[in-house]
Amino acid sequence: MLKRIISLSILIVIITIGFLEKGELLELVKHGGTLSIFISMLLVAICVFFPVIPFPVLAGVIGAVFGTAQGLIISLTGSMAGTMGFFFLSRYGFRDFAREKLLKFKKVQEYEEFLNRNSFVAILTCRLIPVIPAPVVNIICGLSNVKWLTFFIASTIGKIPNVLLLSFAGASFSNNKFFSFGLYGLYIFIIFLINFVIIYRKSAKKPLD
């Protein structure tokens, strides 16, 4: 009970800061400098728990301020800090509650079976191809027996392509807005196409089963 109260308090504080201070924090990010780096990481971490600012917008702004390489490191660090926080809160704070909710979703149970067979590949696949929403992946992995180091490494590798693309698009935005929008639009289309193929193949397979 105490763990749940502490976890809930932490979660409320994170979301409250994100809602009330998102404008001021975003302005600090745009100013650049050392403080802006830490603020950027904090804001990205908050968005893992609740998207007070859409991640593509935030990562793009960070890329525009710091450039592609530094923007990638900042956004990835903040994202992983929030992701690991989400993972540990699920594992130690809301385990029983989260488990009860997730059991209602059949697809989640299918993913959990895949996770138990090969956790690294399962996590990496879901990061690269977000068939299942990232928060759900964090919760499932937190509730499972997957080792935190495996979760950390697979999640980090899986997040790199998306964060790199967003950072590059943000860094290119001031020079060529059409290119930046087109680049991310192409990425979204490819992800959508992959998801569509996966869902179509599953649907086609069911009658045969």
C-alpha positions in Angstrom: 0.0 0.0 0.0 2.8 2.4 0.9 4.6 1.7 -2.4 1.4 2.5 -4.3 0.9 5.8 -2.4 4.5 6.8 -3.0 4.3 5.8 -6.7 1.0 7.6 -7.2 2.4 10.8 -5.5 5.4 10.7 -7.9 3.2 10.3 -10.9 0.9 13.2 -9.9 3.9 15.5 -9.4 5.4 14.5 -12.8 2.1 15.1 -14.7 1.4 18.3 -12.7 4.8 19.8 -13.5 4.3 18.9 -17.2 0.9 20.5 -17.4 1.5 23.7 -15.4 5.1 24.4 -16.6 5.2 23.1 -20.1 5.1 26.5 -21.7 7.9 27.9 -19.5 10.0 24.7 -19.9 9.6 24.8 -23.7 10.8 28.4 -23.8 13.9 27.5 -21.7 14.6 24.7 -24.2 14.6 27.2 -27.1 17.1 29.5 -25.4 19.9 26.8 -25.6 22.8 26.5 -23.2 23.6 24.1 -20.4 20.4 24.6 -18.4 18.4 24.0 -21.6 20.0 20.6 -22.0 18.7 19.4 -18.5 15.3 21.1 -19.0 15.0 19.3 -22.4 15.8 15.9 -20.8 13.3 16.6 -18.1 10.5 17.6 -20.5 11.1 14.5 -22.7 11.0 12.3 -19.6 7.7 13.9 -18.5 6.2 13.3 -22.0 6.9 9.5 -21.5 4.4 9.5 -18.7 1.9 11.9 -20.3 2.3 13.7 -23.7 1.9 17.3 -22.5 3.7 18.2 -25.7 3.7 15.8 -28.7 7.0 14.0 -28.8 7.6 14.6 -32.5 7.2 18.4 -31.8 9.4 18.3 -28.7 12.2 16.2 -30.3 12.1 18.4 -33.4 12.5 21.6 -31.3 15.4 20.0 -29.5 17.0 19.0 -32.8 16.5 22.6 -34.1 18.2 24.1 -31.0 21.1 21.7 -30.5 21.6 20.0 -33.9 21.1 16.4 -35.0 23.8 14.7 -33.0 23.4 16.5 -29.7 19.6 16.6 -30.1 19.6 12.8 -30.5 21.6 12.3 -27.3 19.5 14.8 -25.3 16.1 13.4 -26.5 17.2 9.8 -26.2 18.6 10.3 -22.7 15.4 12.0 -21.5 13.2 9.4 -23.2 15.1 6.6 -21.6 15.0 8.2 -18.2 11.2 8.5 -18.4 10.9 5.0 -19.8 12.9 3.4 -17.0 10.9 5.4 -14.5 7.7 4.1 -16.0 9.1 0.6 -16.0 10.1 0.6 -12.3 6.8 2.3 -11.2 4.9 -0.5 -13.0 7.0 -3.2 -11.5 7.1 -1.9 -7.9 4.3 0.6 -7.5 1.2 -0.4 -9.4 1.8 -4.1 -10.2 -1.5 -5.6 -9.0 -3.6 -2.8 -10.4 -1.9 -2.7 -13.8 -2.0 -6.5 -14.1 -5.8 -6.5 -13.5 -6.3 -3.9 -16.2 -4.0 -5.5 -18.8 -5.7 -8.9 -18.5 -8.8 -7.4 -20.2 -6.9 -7.0 -23.5 -6.3 -10.1 -25.5 -3.6 -8.6 -27.8 -1.6 -7.6 -24.7 -1.7 -11.2 -23.5 -0.4 -12.3 -27.0 2.5 -9.9 -26.7 3.2 -11.0 -23.2 3.6 -14.6 -24.5 6.0 -13.4 -27.2 7.8 -11.4 -24.5 8.3 -14.5 -22.4 9.8 -16.4 -25.3 12.3 -13.8 -26.4 12.2 -10.6 -24.4 15.0 -8.7 -26.2 13.5 -9.3 -29.7 10.0 -8.6 -28.6 10.9 -5.2 -26.9 13.1 -4.2 -29.8 10.5 -5.0 -32.4 7.8 -3.0 -30.6 10.1 0.0 -30.3 11.0 -0.1 -34.0 7.5 -0.9 -35.2 5.0 0.5 -32.6 2.2 -2.0 -33.1 1.5 -1.7 -29.4 1.6 1.8 -27.8 4.9 2.6 -25.9 3.2 3.1 -22.5 1.6 -0.4 -22.8 5.0 -1.9 -23.6 6.5 -0.2 -20.5 3.8 -1.6 -18.3 3.8 -5.1 -19.7 7.6 -5.3 -19.3 7.4 -3.9 -15.8 4.9 -6.6 -14.8 6.9 -9.4 -16.5 10.0 -11.1 -15.4 12.2 -9.4 -18.0 15.5 -8.1 -16.6 15.7 -4.3 -16.5 19.0 -4.3 -18.3 17.5 -6.2 -21.2 14.6 -3.8 -21.3 17.0 -0.8 -21.2 19.2 -2.0 -24.0 16.4 -3.1 -26.3 14.4 0.0 -25.7 17.4 2.3 -26.3 18.4 0.6 -29.6 14.8 0.6 -30.7 14.2 4.3 -30.0 17.3 5.5 -31.9 15.9 5.5 -35.5 12.8 7.5 -34.5 14.7 10.0 -32.3 17.4 10.4 -34.9 15.0 11.1 -37.7 13.1 13.7 -35.5 16.3 15.4 -34.5 17.5 15.6 -38.1 14.1 16.9 -39.3 14.2 19.5 -36.5 17.7 20.6 -37.4 16.7 20.9 -41.0 13.5 22.7 -40.4 14.8 26.3 -40.6 16.4 25.6 -43.9 13.8 23.5 -45.5 10.4 23.1 -43.8 8.9 21.0 -46.7 11.8 18.6 -46.4 11.4 18.2 -42.6 7.6 17.6 -42.9 8.0 15.3 -45.8 10.7 13.2 -44.1 8.7 12.6 -41.0 5.5 12.0 -43.1 7.4 9.3 -45.1 8.5 7.7 -41.8 4.9 7.7 -40.5 3.6 6.2 -43.8 6.2 3.4 -43.7 5.3 2.6 -40.1 1.6 2.6 -41.0 2.2 0.4 -44.0 4.1 -2.1 -41.8 1.3 -2.1 -39.2 -1.2 -2.6 -42.0 0.7 -5.6 -43.4 1.0 -7.2 -40.0 -2.7 -6.8 -39.2 -3.7 -8.0 -42.7 -1.6 -11.1 -42.4 -3.1 -11.9 -39.0 -6.6 -11.4 -40.4 -5.8 -13.6 -43.4 -4.4 -16.3 -41.2 -7.4 -16.6 -38.9 -9.8 -18.3 -41.4 -7.0 -20.9 -42.1 -6.6 -21.7 -38.4 
